[in-house]
């Protein structure tokens, strides 16, 4: 299989602080990855590298066959879908839901005077329908519930038909119902062979959708464990990554973890 993402000894430093320390990680075509770790483990920083929005202090990062530092990132980024809280904060509350998705075609977060072809209009409508938010197309983004906004953001991240889709804590802030709706939508996306390679960052094993194939555990900016989900999601590995004695359960395609005792 072809490498979609290949990080080799990637280190990120800010002043005297090391955020990522010689991280090596390879993602291949057809794989669906979950990245887990405590707050401050380096998950979001690593996704910034994987999306071409941050360059390593040292080491190499190859994204879709292109090496950061040798490629025009503005040509690379449209090939990578990204849904994150930082991106969502840049979306104007008064933007219509239709335009939130549509403007991704130009890599924008607010519609101005640009024009779109019918193929773009149709793709935006199809994505809104696929994630069950087409009925909100004429609503303002700021009037949606948190769960509805998350689904719109994922629809937006797929607008350019990316080869790699990065989802940074898409279930953060959702209630139980919203989380389960989102997990179901991501499970459907994971099961579709036409979907791009998926990378999902989360704090909670309960948010891992069925169909995800691999797990990367980060601890203090280093790789604690990585590999197929059933090999990596063990009590020992999670206990080491989170620093709490944990018990892990897998039932009906879903994972859960709780403190031992």
C-alpha positions as CSV (number, residue, x, y, z in Angstrom):
1,X,0.0,0.0,0.0
2,X,1.1,3.6,-0.7
3,X,2.1,5.8,2.2
4,X,-0.3,8.7,2.6
5,X,1.4,10.2,5.6
6,X,5.0,9.5,6.7
7,X,6.6,11.2,9.6
8,X,10.1,10.3,10.5
9,X,11.8,11.5,13.7
10,X,9.6,14.6,13.7
11,X,10.4,17.0,16.5
12,X,8.6,20.2,17.3
13,X,10.2,22.7,19.7
14,X,8.9,26.1,20.9
15,X,11.7,27.9,22.7
16,X,13.0,25.4,25.3
17,X,9.8,23.3,25.2
18,X,9.7,20.1,23.2
19,X,6.1,19.4,22.1
20,X,6.9,16.4,19.8
21,X,10.0,14.3,20.3
22,X,11.2,12.2,17.4
23,X,7.8,11.0,16.4
24,X,7.7,8.4,13.6
25,X,4.4,7.4,12.2
26,X,3.2,6.0,8.8
27,X,-0.4,6.0,7.5
28,X,-1.2,4.0,4.3
29,X,-4.0,4.0,1.8
30,X,-7.3,2.4,3.1
31,X,-6.4,2.9,6.8
32,X,-8.5,4.6,9.4
33,X,-6.5,5.8,12.4
34,X,-7.4,7.1,15.9
35,X,-4.9,9.2,17.8
36,X,-5.3,9.0,21.6
37,X,-3.5,10.6,24.5
38,X,-3.8,12.9,27.5
39,X,-4.1,16.7,27.3
40,X,-0.7,18.0,26.2
41,X,0.4,14.8,24.7
42,X,1.0,16.5,21.3
43,X,-2.0,15.3,19.4
44,X,-3.2,18.6,17.9
45,X,0.4,19.6,17.2
46,X,1.0,16.4,15.2
47,X,-2.2,17.1,13.3
48,X,-0.9,20.5,12.4
49,X,2.1,18.8,10.9
50,X,0.0,16.2,9.1
51,X,-2.2,19.0,7.6
52,X,0.8,21.0,6.3
53,X,0.2,23.9,8.6
54,X,3.3,23.4,10.7
55,X,6.8,22.4,9.7
56,X,9.0,20.1,11.9
57,X,11.9,21.7,13.8
58,X,13.7,18.5,12.8
59,X,12.9,15.3,11.1
60,X,10.9,14.8,7.9
61,X,7.2,14.9,7.1
62,X,5.9,13.5,3.8
63,X,2.3,14.2,3.0
64,X,0.7,12.6,0.0
65,X,4.1,11.9,-1.4
66,X,5.3,15.5,-1.0
67,X,7.9,16.6,1.6
68,X,7.2,19.6,3.8
69,X,9.8,22.2,3.0
70,X,10.0,21.3,-0.6
71,X,6.4,21.7,-1.7
72,X,4.0,24.7,-2.1
73,X,1.7,24.0,0.9
74,X,-1.0,26.1,-0.7
75,X,-1.2,23.5,-3.4
76,X,-1.0,20.6,-1.0
77,X,-3.6,21.7,1.6
78,X,-6.6,21.4,-0.7
79,X,-5.8,17.6,-0.9
80,X,-6.1,17.3,2.9
81,X,-9.4,17.8,4.6
82,X,-9.3,19.3,8.1
83,X,-12.0,19.7,10.8
84,X,-10.8,21.4,14.0
85,X,-12.0,23.8,16.7
86,X,-9.4,26.4,15.5
87,X,-10.8,26.3,12.0
88,X,-14.4,26.4,13.2
89,X,-13.6,29.6,15.2
90,X,-12.8,31.3,11.9
91,X,-16.2,30.6,10.3
92,X,-18.5,33.7,10.6
93,X,-21.6,33.0,12.7
94,X,-23.6,34.9,10.0
95,X,-22.5,32.6,7.2
96,X,-25.2,30.3,5.7
97,X,-24.6,26.6,6.2
98,X,-24.5,26.1,2.4
99,X,-21.8,28.7,2.1
100,X,-19.8,27.2,5.0
101,X,-19.4,24.1,2.9
102,X,-19.2,25.7,-0.5
103,X,-16.4,28.2,0.4
104,X,-14.1,25.2,1.2
105,X,-13.7,24.9,-2.6
106,X,-11.5,28.0,-2.5
107,X,-10.0,27.3,0.9
108,X,-12.0,30.3,2.4
109,X,-14.0,30.6,5.6
110,X,-16.3,33.4,4.4
111,X,-18.0,34.1,1.1
112,X,-17.0,37.3,-0.7
113,X,-17.5,38.0,-4.4
114,X,-16.2,34.7,-5.8
115,X,-18.4,32.6,-8.0
116,X,-18.9,28.8,-8.0
117,X,-19.7,26.4,-10.8
118,X,-22.7,24.1,-10.7
119,X,-20.6,21.1,-9.9
120,X,-19.5,22.9,-6.7
121,X,-23.0,23.8,-5.8
122,X,-24.1,20.2,-6.4
123,X,-21.3,18.7,-4.3
124,X,-22.0,21.0,-1.4
125,X,-25.7,19.9,-1.5
126,X,-24.7,16.3,-1.7
127,X,-22.4,16.6,1.4
128,X,-25.0,18.4,3.4
129,X,-27.5,15.7,2.6
130,X,-25.0,12.9,3.4
131,X,-24.4,14.3,6.9
132,X,-28.1,15.0,7.6
133,X,-27.8,18.8,7.7
134,X,-29.3,19.7,4.3
135,X,-32.4,21.1,5.9
136,X,-30.3,23.7,7.5
137,X,-28.7,24.9,4.2
138,X,-30.2,28.4,4.5
139,X,-29.7,28.8,8.2
140,X,-26.9,30.8,9.7
141,X,-24.0,28.7,11.0
142,X,-24.1,30.4,14.4
143,X,-27.8,29.3,15.0
144,X,-26.9,25.6,14.8
145,X,-26.5,23.3,17.8
146,X,-23.0,22.1,18.6
147,X,-23.7,18.7,17.1
148,X,-25.1,20.2,13.9
149,X,-22.1,22.5,13.5
150,X,-19.8,19.5,13.9
151,X,-21.5,17.7,11.0
152,X,-21.4,20.8,8.9
153,X,-17.7,21.1,9.5
154,X,-17.0,17.5,8.4
155,X,-19.1,18.1,5.3
156,X,-17.0,21.1,4.6
157,X,-13.8,19.2,5.1
158,X,-14.8,16.8,2.3
159,X,-15.7,19.5,-0.2
160,X,-12.4,19.3,-2.1
161,X,-12.6,15.5,-2.3
162,X,-9.5,15.2,-0.2
163,X,-7.1,12.2,-0.2
164,X,-6.6,12.5,3.6
165,X,-9.2,13.7,6.2
166,X,-8.0,14.9,9.6
167,X,-10.6,15.3,12.4
168,X,-9.4,17.0,15.5
169,X,-11.7,16.1,18.4
170,X,-14.9,16.3,16.4
171,X,-17.0,15.1,19.4
172,X,-15.7,17.7,21.9
173,X,-18.6,19.6,23.5
174,X,-21.3,17.2,22.3
175,X,-23.9,15.7,24.6
176,X,-24.5,12.0,24.5
177,X,-27.0,12.1,21.7
178,X,-24.9,14.3,19.6
179,X,-21.8,12.2,20.2
180,X,-23.7,9.0,19.1
181,X,-25.0,10.7,16.0
182,X,-21.5,11.8,15.1
183,X,-20.0,8.4,15.8
184,X,-22.6,6.7,13.6
185,X,-21.8,9.2,10.7
186,X,-18.1,8.6,11.0
187,X,-18.6,4.8,11.1
188,X,-20.5,5.1,7.8
189,X,-17.7,7.2,6.4
190,X,-15.1,4.7,7.5
191,X,-17.0,1.8,5.9
192,X,-17.2,3.5,2.5
193,X,-14.2,2.4,0.4
194,X,-14.5,5.7,-1.6
195,X,-13.7,7.7,1.5
196,X,-10.3,9.2,2.0
197,X,-7.8,8.0,4.6
198,X,-9.1,9.0,8.0
199,X,-7.3,10.2,11.1
200,X,-9.4,11.0,14.2
201,X,-8.0,12.7,17.3
202,X,-9.8,12.1,20.5
203,X,-9.4,11.8,24.3
204,X,-11.9,9.0,24.7
205,X,-12.0,5.4,23.5
206,X,-15.8,5.6,23.6
207,X,-15.7,8.0,20.6
208,X,-13.9,5.5,18.4
209,X,-16.3,4.6,15.5
210,X,-16.6,1.0,14.3
211,X,-14.5,0.5,11.2
212,X,-11.4,2.3,12.4
213,X,-8.4,0.1,11.9
214,X,-5.4,1.5,13.7
215,X,-4.5,3.4,16.8
216,X,-1.6,5.7,17.7
217,X,-1.1,6.4,21.4
218,X,0.9,9.5,22.3
219,X,2.5,10.2,25.7
220,X,4.4,13.4,26.5
221,X,5.1,14.1,22.9
222,X,6.4,10.6,22.0
223,X,4.8,7.5,20.5
224,X,3.8,5.2,23.3
225,X,2.3,2.5,21.0
226,X,1.0,2.3,17.4
227,X,-0.6,-0.4,15.2
228,X,-3.8,-2.3,14.6
229,X,-6.6,-1.3,16.9
230,X,-7.1,-4.7,18.6
231,X,-3.3,-5.0,19.3
232,X,-2.9,-1.5,20.7
233,X,-6.0,-0.8,22.7
234,X,-5.0,-2.9,25.7
235,X,-5.3,-2.1,29.4
236,X,-1.5,-2.0,29.7
237,X,-1.1,0.4,26.8
238,X,-3.8,2.8,27.8
239,X,-2.7,2.7,31.4
240,X,0.8,3.7,30.3
241,X,-0.5,6.4,28.0
242,X,-2.9,8.0,30.4
243,X,-1.1,7.4,33.7
244,X,-4.2,5.8,35.3
245,X,-4.8,2.1,35.9
246,X,-7.5,1.3,33.4
247,X,-9.7,-1.6,32.3
248,X,-10.7,-1.8,28.7
249,X,-13.7,-3.4,27.1
250,X,-14.8,-4.0,23.5
251,X,-18.4,-4.9,22.8
252,X,-20.6,-4.7,19.6
253,X,-17.9,-2.8,17.8
254,X,-17.5,-0.1,20.4
255,X,-14.7,0.5,23.0
256,X,-14.9,1.7,26.6
257,X,-12.4,2.2,29.4
258,X,-12.7,2.8,33.1
259,X,-10.5,3.0,36.2
260,X,-9.6,-0.4,37.6
261,X,-10.6,-1.2,41.1
